[in-house]
Amino acid sequence: ILIYKSHINGFMKAPKVQVTGELKGWADFNADVATAVNFKTDRSASVLDNILDKIPLPGLEDLTREQAILQPIKFHFGGTPVTVKPGFSCQLKAYHLGLLKGSLRVGLATKLLIDGLMNFNTDSGLQTNLSAKALDVAFTPPTWMLFTNKFEMGMMMQPTLWLAGSFGMMKDMEMGFALRPFFNISIMQKDAMLGLSSSTKELAIYPWRVVGLPPGKNYVIKVGANGQYKMTSNQMSTGVAEYTDNVEDFTFGLVDKDQLVGIPIEVSILEDGKEEVGKGTATCSSIVNGECQPAPVTAKMQVDGKDVEVQLSVIWQESSMSALTAKIKSISLRFPSVTISDQALVKKMADPNTLANSLLRLKRNGRTFSVPLASKMHSKTFLESRVIIELGPCFLDSWKSKTAFRPPAPGTSTSAAENDPTAAVLELVINDEVVSSGMVPPVQWDQAGVSQDFDVMASSLKTSVTPIPAMVPMYSNGKMVGTSELEIDVMPPSMSAFWIFPYEAQDFAEGNEYSFTWATHGAVKGTKYNFTLTAQLVGKDGSLTPTAWQQPVSVACTNDIGIEIYRYHGSEDPCAFQVKVSIPAKLVGKRVVLTALWLDANLMPHEMVSEPVNFVAAGAGTSRRLDSGSGQWGLVSKGSVDHTGFGSKVQSKLANLRSHCNAQDLDYAIGAGMNFVEHMKNVMMPMGMGMAGDDPSAGMGGSPDWSSQPVSLFKLGDGPNHGKKLSKILPNSLCAGGACEGMLPGCQQTKVNPIKIKQIVFKLSRYFNWRQHAGPKMRHIVAYGLALMPSAIQVSEKQVAAQVGDSMPDNPILDTIFGITTSTIPAATTLPPATSPPTTEAPAPSPAPSTTEPPTQPPTELPTDPPTTQAPAPPPPTTP
């Protein structure tokens, strides 16, 4: 409540104004706050250039460039002209070394009653009275978890004095003298402080493939180690089952080396996540570079009388997640060319009908991917496919096959690769008949190739793609008949195109509506794109058969999809597309994969296949797994106003952090110091003439650019090779209470119960006599202003209402209610961007024109002319 009272005693006197405000209310306050920190990389640094541009110094405005050069100084040394141009540059570098995990949690719950009164009088001043009662207070003291072996975070200033100039015939020489003052904070265990390696490290066990399972059934892998158990998603087996779960869900806490080497790792196989059908153990024989050997570690068992092998990656490092996530990459497959050398096959492919019924099929880990073929440059010998297959985030080890790569024996096709479902095999299929095939050679993932393709990808992800070419020799009855070029485009997982939902084998009931969700490369939030969704039948061997069901959609991507993402996709939430789809009755009782088709910005077709799912009759759905806490269809409960505690995702992350705590105390210290560095540019020095801080045995080697090793001028702080302790140098008042060094508890192991208090009363009463602080003129100005305020508010309200009413027909944003635009102004049409010159960039979908309804009939073949308003679907395979 706010009350204004004013009274004018005469025209020659200021009005007397009294403002009274009253506040009464209550609040039900319940806060449970948790913060987490997780440095996933062992080192990083960021440099702020032009620090003087951010913090200008008086009189040095001209030195705010990266390297400022002053007016040159010219003179002669004997008969040799000399020019010297002084300069200055400065950088600020922030860095961290080591890994650190931790969290801090604090809670407060209470019911708060508030009663306040404020009275302001222009004659006397301000009087405030406030009282608050906190009832049934429950305060949870801060609890923390902190784990590291050795961690350091600091800042370093890099001021450099430059002398640029010439000496006789030598031009554009530069010499720099740099000081490196630094400040850091270090946290470490005692072993690390003494230079010893930690005996405990983080354990991660990631199951990524199972070979030998009965085809046509769904299985979950359960792994147990260090007293913890983790489970994968539910995936269909085609004789082999591949798992692409989030690697961050498979950490098993801190273990000692003796607790890992030679100790059995429990591995179980659960059919549909329920019944245990197989159980065995895997053993880490030795550890090389932080990874258990032999790699992969295998667990062997029997399921339905058949030998089954579960393949796992077992990592034991200070940050096992860094090692595992480094093996997760986004994979796209392209087929730039197929060269046919066999003349009989060339003659056969010259028939247009034969070419129209030809396709290139990739078989890998029990899954098949087919793309149509077309003539390349109107040649009968060279073929190509424009379709790009999106595999999404893949674990790179899953590309390793059990069969060694070698040419087939005479009279055979692809040797043992035909019977190995883990091998990647390319097949040339004509009229449903395999006429040649070849095994994909081992992929060199560390190969940094240069793209040789002629198509382009989205400019928003330029330089993020590493194309790896693979040449596959094609054989028929042991005779080489041609070659196929396969290009594997590798990108960071944060730029993946993949299905978010469905992500595992599960049941979709007839008539129900489900939110199918997927992500693509380089999509722009809020921009609509065209897609075509199709369904293909899945055979027990992984073969795909197209169906007649298709649904074209036009949808914009969003970061708020409301479901959890179960595949590793980096640290950023993807901009995802979500469409509600009802299950058609004609597909009930079928096992299918969903396929998303779209064109990128350069009219290249993309195809992305989901995990196999079942379409079942209404009411016939089964639950996902026994321990599933979320909904069967990927829905995640967000709670209600009565919800207490954290959600399942936060609780999972906190539990993961708790598994790393070993209750070891940590030593911390603050350090500082200064180093000296020399720089030389464009200066040729004789051999053997080094500078301060350089290796005398190396000299400068005639190099025109050279920087010395840092030379320590002095160091402060505790630690190896550091100087005196800060506590011995700084005043006691600055280091009181262990501010400069001390002991820091790592993790609390005891449960902390809330402190309960029945009632806490706060009372505040203050009087401010403003006559003692404000003169008559100031008091009169405030008095007149307060007296006119009610009228000013009324006049302003009328003017704003009139202006808004006049502007509404011209502003569609003002005429938008709850996301429904009611303005009659048409939205701007977004057209696909023009085709740009060839680059090696990641593909983004082509924006959709703004229309009121999506197109009703999708194209049925690849475009030869500019596309219409939707993504074309490639010609479906004709495999029965």
Secondary structure, DSSP 8 states (H G I E B T S, - for coil): -EEEEEE---TTS--EEEEEEEEEEEEEEEEEEEEEEEE-SSEEEEEE--HHHHS--TT-GGG-STTEE---EEEEETTEEEEEEEEEEEEEEEEEEE-EEEEEEEEEEEEEEEEEEEEEETTTEEEEEEEEEEEEEEEEEEEEEEE-SEEEEEEEEEEEEEEEEEETTEEEEEEEEEEEEEEEEEEE-HHHHTT---SEEEEEEEEEEEES--TT-EEEEEEEETTEEEE---EE-SSEEE----GGG-EEEEEEGGGTBT-EEEEEEEETTTEEEEEEEEEB-EEETTEEESSSEEEEEEETTEEEEEEEEEEEETTHHHHHHTTEEEEEEEEEEEEE--HHHHHHHTSHHHHHTEEEEEEETTEEEEEE-EESTT-SSEEEEEEEEEEEEEEGGGG--SS------TT-SSGGGGG-TTS-EEEEEETTEEEEEEE-----TT-------S----GGGTT--EEEEEEEEEEETTEEEEEEEEEEEEE-GGG--EEEES-SS-EEETT-EEEEEEE-TT--TT-EEEEEEEEEEE-TTS-EEEEEEEEEEEEE-BS--SB---S---SS---EEEEEEE--GGGTTEEEEEEEEEEBTTS-EEEEE---EEEE-TT----S-TT--S-TTSB-----TT--S--HHHHHHHHHHHTT-----EEEEEEEEEEEEEEEES----TT---TTS-TTT--TT-SSEE---EEEEEESSSTT--S-HHHHS-TTTSTTTSSEEEE--B--S----EEEEEEEEEEEEEEEGGGTS-HHHHHHHHHHHHHHHHHHHHHHHHHHHHHHHHGGG-TTTTEETTEE--SS-------------------B-B----SS--SS--SS--SS---SS----------
